[in-house]
Amino acid sequence: FRAAICSQPQGWKALRFASLNVRKDTALCQEAVKQNVAAIEYIPSDVRHNGTFLSLYLSIALQKLNTKAENKFESDFNKALRSGAQPRKGVGMQNVKNVKTERVVPLAAVCVQCGSRCVLASVGFYNTATKTATGDLRYPGVKVKTGESPYDAAARLCKTRLAPWAEFVEVETASFDAKEEEDISHSTGLPSRYLRTIFRGHMEPTVSWASKVKFVPCRLPGALGGGKISSTQMSLATRYRRAQRFTLPPLPPEIFAFKQDLKNEEVILYAWLPDWEFEHLRYTAQGKALVRFWVESGDFSVLHSDLPRCFAPSLASPERPLALSPAKRTV
């Protein structure tokens, strides 16, 4: 099997008929995956989940995606110059325009679960220089550096962006999801393809995590004290009650930022969300609009030591209740 896999271009297919001991040979499996990434299906799950093969798969995928497309105009023109003849009339620059340029970004994210229901979500960021907030819901993540495995990038995420909770977060090495998404990059404005590896992390609900963060009050009417509601008071029933009775947007969850990030120009905002609510807010147009509305309604003066506090509720038109008859207002 070793001779067949290493010497033949289609030798990776022999891994399917090999014994379990042969398929657990890490060096042999890596050689098969280099020939064709489809060979990863024949590798035992305990060997496949060590992060090495996933990193190898991502590097091969990046090489294929970043391979320069054949420029027919350039090849025909060079061929004509070498032969001393003139390029044929059919050669034109319109062939160059068909070459698609795409930016591929490998990412590693961690889905931190606290207890049995809530997960940590990055709901956006706040720019302290321009004093503007932008809503963008996703799992906390970082880019995978060259030569770095996705698991190493996830560990680096916990030690840097989630540093105050690093000792309390336990990341699973054998439990991850791989997703491919296409979006416009906020930093470059280019169409990008994101290869996102999401690892599962756990944190005990008894950890006093609130002492490491700074909460952002909500300025929406209906929040007690102008939005100064604690997590014990702001339940899902409280948040979504007015959405059912008055057809208003539901109140946001507690949005907070790590105290270590307050000195940065761009402060990442976080919130605890149930699994089902994260899926709705992340992958639906209504959910994305609601996240942007929540983030823009925050009182970010608490993140500035030189600005006065402002807890006055915002009376924007989306927050005004519909006119209801007295009969419908009775309880």
VEXRO-564274 format. One line per 2 residues: number of its first residue (from 1); their letters; for each residue x negated, y, z of N, C-alpha, C. Coordinates in steps of 0.02 Angstrom, whole numbers, m for minus. Layout:
# residues N
NUM = a = X Y Z X Y Z X Y Z ~ ...
This chain:
# residues 331
1 = fr = m42 m60 0 0 0 0 m43 63 0 ~ m98 62 36 m142 120 37 m171 134 m32
3 = aa = m192 81 m67 m219 89 m134 m166 113 m183 ~ m105 87 m176 m52 107 m222 m32 180 m211
5 = ic = m28 202 m149 m6 270 m134 m59 321 m154 ~ m122 305 m141 m176 354 m152 m200 357 m224
7 = sq = m189 305 m263 m219 302 m330 m169 316 m386 ~ m104 308 m373 m53 317 m425 m15 382 m414
9 = pq = 2 418 m469 41 480 m461 110 468 m429 ~ 140 410 m444 205 393 m415 197 343 m357
11 = gw = 136 342 m329 124 293 m275 162 307 m211 ~ 187 368 m202 225 383 m142 288 341 m135
13 = ka = 313 316 m192 374 275 m189 362 208 m155 ~ 299 186 m153 283 123 m120 294 127 m44
15 = lr = 296 188 m18 307 196 54 375 170 76 ~ 421 169 29 489 145 44 489 70 62
17 = fa = 444 33 32 444 m40 42 390 m61 92 ~ 354 m14 121 301 m31 168 330 m50 236
19 = sl = 291 m84 275 313 m103 342 312 m43 389 ~ 341 m51 448 346 4 495 276 27 517
21 = nv = 230 m20 526 163 m2 548 127 41 495 ~ 138 25 432 108 64 378 139 134 375
23 = rk = 205 137 383 239 202 380 225 246 440 ~ 195 218 493 176 259 551 104 284 546
25 = dt = 70 267 491 2 292 480 7 366 459 ~ m15 411 502 m7 483 490 m44 505 427
27 = al = m106 483 419 m146 504 360 m115 479 295 ~ m90 417 296 m59 390 236 6 427 219
29 = cq = 45 443 270 108 479 259 95 549 233 ~ 43 582 258 27 649 233 7 647 159
31 = ea = m30 595 139 m49 588 69 12 578 25 ~ 60 540 50 121 528 11 163 592 5
33 = vk = 166 632 59 205 694 58 172 744 12 ~ 105 745 8 71 790 m38 88 774 m110
35 = qn = 98 709 m126 117 691 m194 188 712 m210 ~ 232 702 m162 302 721 m172 334 729 m103
37 = va = 366 786 m91 396 799 m26 455 752 m12 ~ 480 718 m64 535 671 m54 513 611 m12
39 = ai = 448 600 m7 423 544 33 436 553 107 ~ 455 613 128 468 625 199 529 586 223
41 = ey = 572 565 175 631 526 194 613 456 217 ~ 555 431 196 535 363 213 490 361 275
43 = ip = 478 419 305 436 422 365 479 413 426 ~ 459 373 475 499 365 536 512 431 570
45 = sd = 570 436 603 591 499 633 544 523 688 ~ 516 477 727 471 499 781 406 528 754
47 = vr = 384 506 695 325 535 664 342 599 627 ~ 402 602 599 422 660 560 433 721 603
49 = hn = 452 713 666 470 769 708 412 797 748 ~ 351 780 732 295 807 769 273 876 744
51 = gt = 306 903 695 291 970 670 239 972 615 ~ 197 921 610 145 921 559 174 915 489
53 = fl = 222 869 480 250 858 414 296 915 394 ~ 329 946 443 371 1004 427 328 1062 403
55 = sl = 272 1073 436 226 1126 415 198 1110 345 ~ 181 1047 333 156 1027 267 209 1037 213
57 = yl = 272 1020 230 327 1028 183 337 1102 165 ~ 334 1147 216 343 1218 204 286 1246 161
59 = si = 225 1224 174 169 1249 134 174 1228 61 ~ 196 1165 49 205 1142 m20 261 1180 m54
61 = al = 315 1192 m16 371 1230 m45 350 1301 m63 ~ 310 1332 m19 286 1399 m34 242 1401 m96
63 = qk = 198 1350 m103 155 1348 m162 195 1342 m226 ~ 248 1301 m225 289 1293 m285 328 1357 m301
65 = ln = 354 1390 m247 394 1449 m259 351 1509 m281 ~ 290 1511 m256 245 1567 m274 204 1554 m336
67 = tk = 214 1496 m369 178 1482 m431 198 1531 m485 ~ 149 1560 m517 163 1610 m569 199 1578 m628
69 = ae = 256 1607 m646 294 1580 m702 257 1592 m768 ~ 267 1547 m814 233 1552 m878 256 1613 m916
71 = nk = 210 1655 m936 223 1714 m975 212 1697 m1048 ~ 266 1686 m1085 260 1663 m1154 229 1717 m1199
73 = fe = 244 1779 m1183 216 1834 m1223 139 1835 m1215 ~ 115 1829 m1154 43 1832 m1142 7 1772 m1174
75 = sd = 36 1712 m1168 4 1653 m1197 1 1657 m1273 ~ 56 1678 m1304 56 1683 m1377 9 1738 m1401
77 = fn = 6 1793 m1364 m38 1849 m1384 m112 1829 m1379 ~ m130 1794 m1324 m199 1772 m1317 m218 1720 m1369
79 = ka = m170 1676 m1386 m183 1626 m1437 m194 1659 m1505 ~ m157 1713 m1519 m165 1748 m1582 m233 1784 m1586
81 = lr = m254 1812 m1530 m318 1846 m1528 m376 1798 m1538 ~ m371 1738 m1508 m424 1689 m1515 m431 1664 m1586
83 = sg = m375 1657 m1621 m376 1632 m1689 m388 1686 m1741 ~ m387 1749 m1720 m398 1804 m1766 m337 1823 m1805
85 = aq = m280 1794 m1792 m219 1809 m1828 m178 1859 m1787 ~ m126 1885 m1819 m81 1931 m1786 m27 1892 m1748
87 = pr = m4 1918 m1692 50 1884 m1656 113 1881 m1699 ~ 150 1828 m1690 210 1819 m1730 263 1871 m1708
89 = kg = 309 1885 m1753 358 1938 m1740 406 1921 m1684 ~ 415 1857 m1671 464 1838 m1619 441 1852 m1549
91 = vg = 377 1867 m1541 350 1880 m1474 367 1951 m1455 ~ 397 1959 m1396 416 2026 m1373 412 2031 m1298
93 = mq = 416 2093 m1274 411 2104 m1202 474 2082 m1165 ~ 529 2067 m1202 589 2046 m1167 578 1980 m1131
95 = nv = 529 1940 m1151 516 1878 m1116 486 1890 m1047 ~ 451 1946 m1039 421 1961 m975 474 1981 m925
97 = kn = 528 2013 m947 580 2035 m901 618 1976 m871 ~ 615 1919 m902 652 1861 m876 616 1827 m818
99 = vk = 553 1847 m807 515 1817 m752 543 1843 m686 ~ 565 1800 m643 597 1819 m580 545 1821 m524
101 = te = 541 1878 m492 495 1887 m436 535 1879 m372 ~ 513 1835 m328 550 1821 m266 501 1818 m207
103 = rv = 522 1845 m153 482 1847 m92 506 1791 m46 ~ 460 1746 m28 476 1689 15 444 1700 83
105 = vp = 485 1696 135 462 1710 203 479 1650 248 ~ 430 1614 273 444 1561 323 452 1591 392
107 = la = 504 1571 427 520 1598 493 528 1541 543 ~ 515 1556 605 528 1510 661 570 1546 712
109 = av = 626 1516 731 673 1546 779 686 1497 835 ~ 710 1524 891 725 1484 950 796 1500 971
111 = cv = 838 1449 976 906 1456 1002 904 1439 1076 ~ 899 1490 1118 894 1481 1190 964 1473 1218
113 = qc = 977 1417 1250 1043 1402 1278 1039 1407 1354 ~ 1084 1446 1382 1087 1455 1454 1150 1420 1479
115 = gs = 1141 1367 1519 1199 1329 1540 1223 1283 1485 ~ 1288 1279 1476 1316 1234 1426 1352 1269 1369
117 = rc = 1358 1336 1372 1400 1369 1321 1366 1427 1286 ~ 1328 1469 1322 1303 1532 1294 1234 1523 1263
119 = vl = 1221 1559 1208 1156 1559 1175 1132 1631 1170 ~ 1067 1640 1169 1037 1706 1163 1036 1726 1090
121 = as = 1061 1786 1076 1064 1811 1007 1032 1880 1004 ~ 996 1893 950 971 1960 936 1024 1997 895
123 = vg = 1054 2048 925 1111 2083 894 1090 2143 853 ~ 1026 2162 854 1004 2219 815 942 2250 845
125 = fy = 931 2313 828 873 2348 855 889 2422 859 ~ 851 2456 902 860 2528 914 794 2562 902
127 = nt = 795 2615 861 735 2653 845 732 2713 893 ~ 683 2713 937 677 2766 987 657 2833 957
129 = at = 624 2832 898 603 2895 867 662 2931 834 ~ 701 2894 795 757 2925 760 822 2920 800
131 = kt = 821 2882 856 880 2874 900 939 2846 861 ~ 925 2795 820 977 2761 782 976 2687 798
133 = at = 1034 2656 797 1041 2585 812 1071 2550 752 ~ 1047 2489 739 1070 2449 682 1089 2380 707
135 = gd = 1147 2356 688 1171 2290 708 1151 2237 657 ~ 1120 2184 680 1100 2129 636 1093 2066 679
137 = lr = 1142 2022 675 1145 1964 720 1105 1906 691 ~ 1064 1875 734 1025 1816 716 993 1789 780
139 = yp = 963 1729 774 925 1702 830 858 1739 834 ~ 830 1747 894 763 1777 900 713 1736 861
141 = gv = 672 1769 820 624 1733 778 565 1776 759 ~ 515 1743 731 454 1777 706 434 1744 641
143 = kv = 390 1777 603 363 1748 542 310 1696 559 ~ 307 1644 518 256 1592 526 193 1616 490
145 = kt = 138 1620 526 76 1642 497 45 1587 454 ~ m3 1606 412 m38 1558 369 m77 1509 412
147 = ge = m67 1443 399 m100 1392 437 m69 1377 504 ~ m12 1407 519 22 1398 583 83 1354 572
149 = sp = 95 1307 617 155 1265 613 215 1303 640 ~ 276 1285 619 335 1320 645 341 1315 721
151 = yd = 322 1258 750 327 1251 823 278 1298 858 ~ 218 1305 830 170 1352 859 196 1424 856
153 = aa = 230 1440 800 259 1506 795 315 1517 846 ~ 355 1464 858 407 1469 909 377 1478 979
155 = ar = 322 1443 992 288 1452 1057 261 1523 1063 ~ 235 1550 1008 210 1619 1009 267 1668 1021
157 = lc = 326 1654 994 384 1696 1006 401 1700 1080 ~ 399 1643 1114 415 1642 1185 363 1679 1226
159 = kt = 300 1679 1204 247 1712 1242 242 1786 1229 ~ 274 1810 1175 269 1881 1158 336 1917 1167
161 = rl = 384 1904 1124 448 1940 1128 490 1918 1187 ~ 486 1855 1205 524 1830 1263 478 1817 1322
163 = ap = 425 1856 1327 374 1846 1379 403 1847 1451 ~ 449 1892 1468 475 1892 1537 511 1827 1555
165 = wa = 536 1790 1505 571 1727 1519 531 1666 1499 ~ 468 1676 1479 429 1620 1450 424 1561 1498
167 = ef = 414 1574 1562 406 1520 1609 471 1483 1624 ~ 528 1511 1604 592 1480 1617 622 1445 1556
169 = ve = 596 1460 1496 623 1432 1434 583 1370 1414 ~ 619 1316 1402 589 1253 1381 611 1238 1309
171 = ve = 564 1236 1263 579 1226 1192 570 1152 1175 ~ 619 1123 1141 615 1053 1120 574 1047 1056
173 = ta = 529 999 1055 486 989 996 520 946 943 ~ 564 901 963 594 853 916 664 873 894
175 = sf = 689 931 917 757 952 899 752 1019 863 ~ 764 1019 798 762 1081 760 807 1074 698
177 = da = 827 1132 672 866 1136 611 828 1179 561 ~ 831 1160 498 798 1198 444 852 1227 399
179 = ke = 851 1293 390 900 1327 349 864 1372 299 ~ 895 1377 240 869 1421 188 920 1474 172
181 = ee = 902 1537 179 947 1592 169 916 1643 122 ~ 959 1676 83 937 1730 38 968 1795 61
183 = di = 925 1846 67 949 1911 92 901 1965 67 ~ 921 2028 78 879 2085 61 838 2104 123
185 = sh = 773 2109 115 729 2125 171 742 2196 195 ~ 749 2205 261 759 2272 289 695 2314 285
187 = st = 637 2281 287 574 2318 288 551 2337 218 ~ 558 2292 169 534 2305 102 589 2320 52
189 = gl = 651 2300 66 705 2310 19 705 2263 m40 ~ 664 2210 m37 659 2162 m92 703 2101 m78
191 = ps = 730 2070 m130 767 2007 m120 720 1953 m96 ~ 738 1921 m41 693 1874 m8 729 1809 6
193 = ry = 691 1756 7 716 1690 27 682 1672 93 ~ 723 1660 143 698 1645 210 705 1571 225
195 = lr = 648 1540 240 647 1470 261 643 1470 337 ~ 701 1462 369 707 1471 441 709 1403 476
197 = ti = 663 1392 523 661 1332 565 685 1352 635 ~ 740 1324 657 771 1344 720 760 1288 771
199 = fr = 725 1303 824 712 1256 879 762 1269 935 ~ 776 1217 972 821 1222 1030 781 1235 1093
201 = gh = 805 1283 1132 774 1299 1196 826 1300 1251 ~ 805 1288 1312 850 1285 1369 824 1328 1426
203 = me = 871 1361 1460 854 1400 1519 908 1388 1572 ~ 888 1375 1633 936 1361 1686 977 1424 1702
205 = pt = 1043 1416 1712 1084 1475 1727 1069 1506 1795 ~ 1031 1472 1837 1015 1499 1904 957 1549 1901
207 = vs = 924 1556 1843 868 1602 1837 892 1674 1840 ~ 858 1716 1879 877 1786 1886 848 1826 1827
209 = wa = 876 1815 1768 850 1846 1708 867 1920 1703 ~ 919 1943 1738 942 2012 1731 891 2062 1758
211 = sk = 847 2042 1803 798 2088 1831 744 2107 1781 ~ 739 2071 1726 687 2084 1676 711 2126 1618
213 = vk = 775 2146 1617 803 2180 1559 835 2246 1580 ~ 851 2286 1530 886 2349 1538 951 2346 1499
215 = fv = 1007 2353 1533 1072 2347 1501 1091 2412 1466 ~ 1125 2405 1409 1149 2462 1370 1224 2468 1381
217 = pc = 1247 2521 1413 1320 2528 1426 1359 2535 1361 ~ 1423 2519 1366 1469 2525 1309 1510 2589 1316
219 = rl = 1518 2626 1262 1554 2689 1263 1625 2683 1236 ~ 1648 2622 1225 1715 2612 1198 1768 2622 1252
221 = pg = 1825 2653 1237 1878 2660 1286 1907 2591 1304 ~ 1922 2582 1367 1948 2518 1390 1897 2481 1432
223 = al = 1832 2500 1427 1781 2470 1469 1780 2507 1535 ~ 1779 2471 1590 1781 2502 1656 1719 2544 1667
225 = gg = 1732 2606 1693 1676 2650 1708 1637 2671 1646 ~ 1670 2676 1590 1636 2697 1529 1588 2645 1504
227 = gk = 1602 2581 1517 1560 2528 1490 1513 2497 1540 ~ 1513 2518 1604 1466 2491 1653 1496 2428 1684
229 = is = 1507 2378 1643 1538 2316 1666 1485 2263 1673 ~ 1488 2224 1725 1440 2170 1735 1464 2107 1701
231 = st = 1419 2058 1696 1436 1997 1660 1489 1957 1697 ~ 1495 1965 1763 1547 1929 1800 1615 1958 1786
233 = qm = 1618 2023 1768 1683 2054 1753 1701 2048 1679 ~ 1650 2053 1636 1663 2052 1564 1668 1981 1539
235 = sl = 1725 1950 1549 1737 1882 1525 1764 1886 1454 ~ 1768 1828 1422 1795 1826 1354 1867 1849 1353
237 = at = 1906 1832 1405 1976 1853 1408 1980 1929 1412 ~ 1936 1961 1451 1937 2034 1456 1917 2066 1390
239 = ry = 1869 2037 1356 1845 2066 1294 1896 2062 1238 ~ 1931 2005 1233 1977 1994 1177 2050 2008 1193
241 = rr = 2065 2028 1255 2135 2039 1274 2165 2096 1235 ~ 2129 2152 1231 2157 2210 1196 2159 2200 1121
243 = aq = 2117 2155 1096 2120 2140 1024 2186 2107 1005 ~ 2214 2068 1050 2278 2035 1037 2337 2082 1050
245 = rf = 2333 2123 1102 2390 2165 1121 2395 2228 1080 ~ 2339 2260 1065 2341 2326 1033 2307 2326 965
247 = tl = 2291 2268 939 2258 2261 874 2196 2305 869 ~ 2156 2308 922 2094 2345 923 2035 2296 920
249 = pp = 1977 2321 901 1919 2276 903 1905 2253 974 ~ 1884 2191 983 1868 2167 1050 1808 2203 1079
251 = lp = 1804 2205 1144 1747 2236 1177 1684 2195 1166 ~ 1626 2226 1164 1564 2189 1151 1540 2152 1213
253 = pe = 1497 2103 1204 1464 2072 1262 1413 2120 1290 ~ 1382 2101 1345 1330 2143 1374 1269 2143 1329
255 = if = 1252 2202 1304 1193 2210 1262 1136 2236 1305 ~ 1077 2208 1297 1020 2227 1338 956 2223 1298
257 = af = 904 2252 1326 837 2250 1297 787 2235 1352 ~ 732 2203 1334 681 2189 1383 645 2254 1403
259 = kq = 630 2260 1467 596 2320 1492 527 2328 1461 ~ 495 2273 1443 429 2278 1412 431 2308 1343
261 = dl = 490 2309 1310 496 2335 1242 515 2409 1240 ~ 530 2439 1297 555 2508 1297 502 2557 1273
263 = kn = 438 2538 1277 385 2583 1254 373 2577 1179 ~ 403 2529 1147 395 2520 1075 440 2568 1037
265 = ee = 421 2581 974 463 2624 933 527 2589 913 ~ 523 2523 902 582 2484 884 597 2434 940
267 = vi = 654 2443 972 674 2401 1028 725 2350 1005 ~ 711 2286 1016 757 2233 995 812 2226 1048
269 = ly = 873 2219 1025 931 2213 1068 955 2141 1069 ~ 976 2118 1128 997 2049 1137 1065 2047 1172
271 = aw = 1097 1988 1169 1160 1976 1203 1170 1900 1209 ~ 1208 1880 1260 1227 1810 1268 1295 1800 1236
273 = lp = 1300 1750 1191 1362 1736 1155 1378 1662 1156 ~ 1442 1644 1156 1459 1573 1147 1441 1550 1077
275 = dw = 1432 1485 1069 1413 1457 1004 1463 1475 950 ~ 1527 1467 965 1578 1478 914 1581 1552 893
277 = ef = 1569 1597 941 1571 1669 924 1510 1688 883 ~ 1453 1658 897 1393 1672 858 1403 1652 785
279 = eh = 1432 1593 774 1443 1570 705 1491 1616 668 ~ 1543 1640 703 1591 1685 672 1559 1753 656
281 = lr = 1520 1780 702 1490 1846 691 1433 1844 641 ~ 1400 1787 635 1340 1782 592 1358 1770 519
283 = yt = 1410 1731 506 1422 1706 438 1488 1731 408 ~ 1521 1780 437 1581 1809 408 1573 1884 400
285 = aq = 1605 1911 349 1600 1984 338 1631 2023 395 ~ 1688 1999 422 1719 2033 478 1674 2032 539
287 = gk = 1640 1975 550 1595 1970 608 1535 2016 602 ~ 1506 2022 543 1449 2066 534 1469 2139 545
289 = al = 1528 2157 521 1552 2226 531 1564 2240 605 ~ 1590 2190 641 1603 2198 712 1539 2206 751
291 = vr = 1486 2169 733 1421 2176 767 1393 2246 756 ~ 1397 2271 695 1373 2339 682 1412 2390 723
293 = fw = 1477 2381 729 1519 2427 767 1501 2424 842 ~ 1489 2365 868 1470 2357 938 1404 2392 953
295 = ve = 1355 2381 911 1288 2409 924 1290 2485 919 ~ 1325 2511 869 1328 2584 860 1368 2618 916
297 = sg = 1407 2580 954 1448 2608 1008 1412 2607 1075 ~ 1349 2587 1076 1312 2584 1139 1285 2652 1159
299 = df = 1277 2662 1224 1248 2723 1252 1173 2710 1262 ~ 1133 2727 1213 1061 2713 1214 1021 2767 1249
301 = sv = 1055 2815 1281 1018 2864 1320 985 2832 1380 ~ 1009 2774 1402 978 2740 1459 909 2713 1442
303 = lh = 893 2708 1378 827 2685 1357 776 2741 1355 ~ 799 2803 1364 755 2861 1365 754 2891 1435
305 = sd = 695 2899 1462 690 2929 1529 698 3005 1528 ~ 691 3036 1469 695 3109 1464 763 3134 1439
307 = lp = 811 3088 1429 877 3108 1405 929 3099 1459 ~ 980 3144 1462 1034 3135 1512 1078 3076 1494
309 = rc = 1108 3047 1545 1153 2990 1535 1218 3015 1506 ~ 1248 2975 1463 1312 2993 1431 1357 2932 1432
311 = fa = 1409 2935 1475 1455 2879 1480 1524 2897 1453 ~ 1530 2954 1418 1595 2974 1392 1617 2925 1338
313 = ps = 1678 2897 1343 1701 2850 1291 1708 2884 1224 ~ 1692 2846 1172 1699 2871 1104 1771 2863 1081
315 = la = 1800 2916 1054 1870 2914 1033 1874 2914 956 ~ 1833 2872 926 1834 2866 853 1900 2835 831
317 = sp = 1917 2846 768 1981 2822 742 1990 2746 747 ~ 1938 2703 738 1950 2631 744 1970 2610 814
319 = er = 1961 2656 864 1976 2637 933 2045 2659 955 ~ 2081 2696 914 2147 2720 936 2198 2665 927
321 = pl = 2238 2651 979 2288 2597 974 2344 2616 926 ~ 2375 2565 899 2432 2577 855 2492 2602 895
323 = al = 2533 2640 863 2593 2666 897 2643 2610 906 ~ 2658 2594 969 2704 2540 985 2766 2569 1019
325 = sp = 2822 2536 1010 2884 2558 1041 2882 2544 1115 ~ 2922 2581 1157 2923 2567 1230 2942 2497 1247
327 = ak = 2984 2465 1206 3004 2397 1221 2946 2349 1216 ~ 2901 2362 1169 2844 2318 1160 2790 2329 1213
329 = rt = 2794 2389 1248 2744 2404 1298 2762 2376 1366 ~ 2823 2355 1376 2842 2328 1441 2811 2260 1451
331 = v = 2796 2245 1514 2765 2181 1532 2815 2139 1571
